[in-house]
Amino acid sequence: MAESNAVPARLLVVGRLRELAGDHVGAVVAYRQVILAGDPAGAAEARRRLEALVVRWAGRPV
């Protein structure tokens, strides 16, 4: 893994772990950082995961 891709890849892992732990806000923050880092592959996965979180949240009452 190239050094430029290391940070977004690690943040993606952090996002996944936070999502699994139920920390959805932490996952959103990590995924946002991946998207802002600009790595196309990582950003695509982060967007998919964010969309999945939104779909899950959409069905829950506020």
C-alpha distances in whole Angstrom, upper triangle without the diagonal:
4,6,8,7,6,10,11,9,11,14,14,14,17,19,19,20,23,24,24,26,28,27,27,27,25,22,24,23,19,19,21,18,15,18,19,15,16,12,14,13,13,16,17,17,18,21,22,22,24,26,27,27,30,32,32,33,36,38,39,42,41
4,5,5,6,10,11,10,12,15,15,16,18,20,21,22,24,25,27,28,30,29,28,28,25,23,24,23,20,19,21,18,15,17,18,14,14,11,14,13,13,16,18,18,19,22,23,23,25,27,28,29,31,33,34,35,37,39,40,43,42
4,5,5,7,10,10,11,13,15,16,17,19,20,22,23,25,26,28,29,27,27,27,24,22,23,21,18,19,19,16,14,17,16,13,14,12,15,15,14,16,19,19,19,22,24,23,25,27,28,29,31,33,34,34,37,39,39,42,41
4,6,7,8,9,11,12,14,16,17,18,20,22,23,24,26,27,29,27,26,25,23,21,21,20,17,17,17,14,12,14,13,9,10,9,12,13,12,14,16,17,17,19,22,22,22,25,27,27,29,31,32,32,34,37,38,40,39
4,6,6,6,9,10,11,13,14,15,17,19,20,21,23,25,26,24,23,23,21,19,19,18,15,14,15,13,10,12,12,9,9,7,10,10,8,11,14,14,14,17,18,18,20,22,23,24,26,28,29,30,32,34,35,38,37
4,6,5,6,9,10,11,12,14,15,17,18,20,21,23,24,23,23,22,19,18,19,17,14,14,16,13,11,14,14,11,12,10,13,12,10,13,16,15,15,18,20,19,20,23,24,24,26,29,29,30,32,35,35,37,37
4,5,5,6,9,10,10,12,14,15,16,18,20,21,22,20,20,19,16,15,16,14,11,12,13,10,8,11,11,8,11,10,13,13,10,12,15,15,13,17,19,18,18,22,23,22,24,27,27,27,30,33,33,35,34
4,5,5,6,9,10,10,12,14,15,16,18,20,21,19,18,18,15,13,14,12,9,9,10,7,5,8,9,6,8,7,10,10,7,8,12,11,10,13,15,14,15,18,19,19,21,24,24,25,27,30,30,32,31
4,5,5,6,9,10,11,13,14,15,17,19,20,19,18,19,16,14,15,14,10,10,13,11,8,11,13,10,11,9,11,9,7,10,12,10,10,14,15,14,16,19,19,19,22,24,24,25,27,30,30,33,32
4,5,5,6,9,10,11,12,14,15,16,18,17,17,17,14,12,14,13,9,11,13,11,9,13,14,12,14,12,15,13,10,12,15,13,12,16,17,15,16,20,20,19,22,24,24,25,28,30,30,32,32
4,5,5,6,9,10,10,12,14,15,16,14,14,14,11,9,11,9,6,7,9,7,6,10,11,10,12,12,14,13,9,11,13,12,10,13,15,13,14,17,17,17,19,22,21,22,25,27,27,29,28
4,5,5,6,9,10,10,12,14,15,14,13,14,11,9,10,10,7,6,10,9,7,10,12,11,13,11,13,11,7,9,11,8,7,11,12,10,11,14,15,14,17,19,19,20,23,25,25,28,27
4,5,5,6,9,10,11,12,14,13,14,15,12,10,12,12,9,9,13,12,10,13,16,14,16,14,16,14,10,13,14,11,10,14,14,12,14,17,16,16,19,21,20,21,24,26,26,29,28
4,5,5,6,8,10,10,12,11,11,12,9,7,10,10,7,9,12,11,10,14,15,15,17,16,18,16,13,14,16,13,11,15,15,12,14,17,16,15,18,21,19,20,23,25,24,27,26
4,5,5,6,9,10,11,9,9,9,7,4,7,8,5,6,9,10,9,12,14,14,16,15,17,15,11,12,14,11,8,12,12,9,10,13,13,11,14,17,16,16,20,21,21,24,23
4,5,5,6,9,10,10,9,12,10,7,10,11,9,9,12,13,12,14,17,17,18,17,18,15,12,13,14,11,9,12,12,9,11,14,12,11,15,16,15,16,20,21,21,24,24
4,5,5,6,9,9,10,12,9,8,11,12,10,11,15,15,14,17,19,19,21,20,21,19,15,17,18,14,13,16,16,12,14,17,15,14,17,19,17,18,21,22,22,25,24
4,5,5,6,5,7,8,6,5,9,10,9,10,13,14,14,17,18,19,21,20,22,20,17,17,18,15,13,16,16,12,13,16,14,12,15,17,15,16,19,20,19,22,21
4,5,5,5,5,8,8,5,8,11,10,10,13,15,15,16,19,20,21,21,21,19,16,16,17,14,12,14,13,9,10,13,11,9,12,14,12,13,16,17,16,19,19
4,5,7,8,12,11,9,12,14,13,14,17,18,17,20,22,22,24,23,23,21,18,19,19,16,14,17,15,12,13,16,13,11,15,16,13,15,18,19,18,21,21
4,6,8,11,10,9,13,14,14,15,18,19,19,21,23,24,26,25,26,24,21,21,22,19,17,19,18,15,15,18,16,13,17,18,15,16,19,20,18,21,21
4,6,9,9,9,11,13,14,15,17,19,19,21,23,24,26,26,26,24,21,21,22,19,17,18,17,14,14,16,14,11,14,15,12,12,16,16,15,17,17
4,6,5,6,9,10,11,12,14,16,17,19,20,21,24,24,25,23,20,20,21,18,15,17,17,14,13,16,14,11,14,16,14,13,16,18,16,18,17
4,5,5,6,9,10,10,12,14,15,16,18,20,22,22,23,21,18,17,18,16,13,14,14,11,10,12,11,8,10,13,11,10,13,15,14,16,15
4,5,5,6,9,10,11,13,14,15,17,19,21,22,22,22,19,17,19,17,14,15,16,13,11,13,13,10,11,14,13,11,15,17,15,17,15
4,5,5,6,9,10,11,13,14,15,17,19,20,21,21,17,16,18,16,13,15,16,13,12,15,15,12,14,17,16,15,18,20,18,20,19
4,5,5,6,8,10,11,12,14,15,17,17,18,17,14,14,15,13,10,12,12,9,8,12,12,9,12,15,14,13,16,19,18,20,19
4,5,5,6,9,10,10,12,14,16,17,17,17,14,12,14,12,9,10,11,9,7,10,11,8,10,13,13,12,15,18,17,19,18
4,6,5,6,9,10,11,12,15,16,18,18,14,13,15,14,10,12,14,12,10,13,15,12,13,17,17,16,18,21,20,22,20
4,5,5,6,9,10,11,13,14,15,15,11,11,14,12,9,11,13,11,10,14,15,13,15,18,18,17,20,23,22,24,23
4,5,5,6,9,10,11,12,13,12,9,8,10,9,5,7,10,8,7,11,12,11,13,16,16,16,18,21,21,24,23
4,5,5,6,9,10,12,13,14,11,8,11,11,7,8,12,10,9,12,14,13,13,17,18,17,19,22,22,24,23
4,5,5,6,9,10,13,13,10,9,12,12,9,11,14,13,12,15,17,16,17,20,21,20,23,26,25,27,26
4,5,5,7,7,9,10,6,6,9,9,7,9,12,11,11,14,16,16,17,20,21,21,23,26,26,28,27
4,5,6,7,8,10,7,4,8,9,7,7,11,11,10,13,15,15,16,19,20,20,22,25,26,28,27
4,5,8,10,12,10,8,11,13,10,11,15,15,13,16,19,18,19,22,23,23,24,27,28,30,28
4,6,9,11,9,8,12,13,11,13,16,16,15,18,20,20,21,24,25,25,27,30,30,33,31
4,6,9,8,7,10,12,11,12,15,16,16,18,20,21,21,24,26,26,27,30,31,33,32
4,6,5,6,8,10,10,12,14,15,16,18,20,21,22,24,26,26,28,31,32,34,34
4,6,5,6,9,10,10,12,14,15,16,18,20,21,23,24,26,27,29,31,34,33
4,5,5,6,9,10,11,13,14,16,17,19,20,22,23,25,26,28,30,33,33
4,5,5,6,9,10,11,12,14,15,17,18,20,21,22,24,27,28,31,30
4,5,5,6,9,10,10,12,14,15,16,18,20,21,22,25,26,29,28
4,5,5,6,9,10,11,13,14,15,17,19,20,21,24,25,28,28
4,5,5,6,9,10,11,12,14,15,17,18,20,22,24,27,27
4,5,5,6,9,10,11,12,14,15,16,18,21,22,25,24
4,5,5,6,9,10,10,12,14,15,16,19,20,23,23
4,5,5,6,9,10,11,12,14,15,18,19,23,23
4,5,5,6,9,10,11,12,14,16,17,21,21
4,5,5,6,9,10,10,12,15,16,19,18
4,5,5,6,9,10,10,13,15,18,18
4,5,5,6,9,10,12,13,17,18
4,5,5,6,9,11,11,14,15
4,5,5,6,9,10,13,13
4,5,5,7,9,13,14
4,6,6,7,11,13
4,5,5,8,9
4,6,8,9
4,7,9
4,6
4
